[in-house]
Amino acid sequence: MTFRRTQQLVAVGALALVLAACGGGGSDNSSYKEPTGPPVATIKLDSGNTFFKPDKVTAPPGIIAIRLTNIETGTHDLVIRNVPGFQVEVSGDGDTATKKVKLAKGKYEFYCTIPGHEEAGMKGTLTVS
Ligand SMILES: [Cu+2]
């Protein structure tokens, strides 16, 4: 009896956690916490079909603002491998979006998650040093 009751409580607790995780508007990156404070650098990138320009960028460590401008039609985003939740999205010619990310020294790969775009060359490297 006691064991069964405990199981039920665990199940209810797990359900509450799932609901809480989904509560922030339902998008995939709702868990991402953008760092507050001024950026040490702003990286400006253009996106098009299917490229980032430039595709090799550098920045000092700390809070980095990434400003993406779409210079062609279409929808693109920019995510950084091993930086969960970070995503800058643009849709349509001339659309621009900026998001901040805090990075330590290292070499990071970024890419577009639209199916086929990374494979077509829509990727690049961000060197933080
Ligand atoms: Cu793309």
Boltz pocket constraint, residues with backbone or C-beta under 6 A from the ligand:
constraints:
  - pocket:
      binder: B
      contacts: [[A, 48], [A, 50], [A, 75], [A, 76], [A, 77], [A, 112], [A, 113], [A, 114], [A, 117], [A, 122]]
      max_distance: 6.0
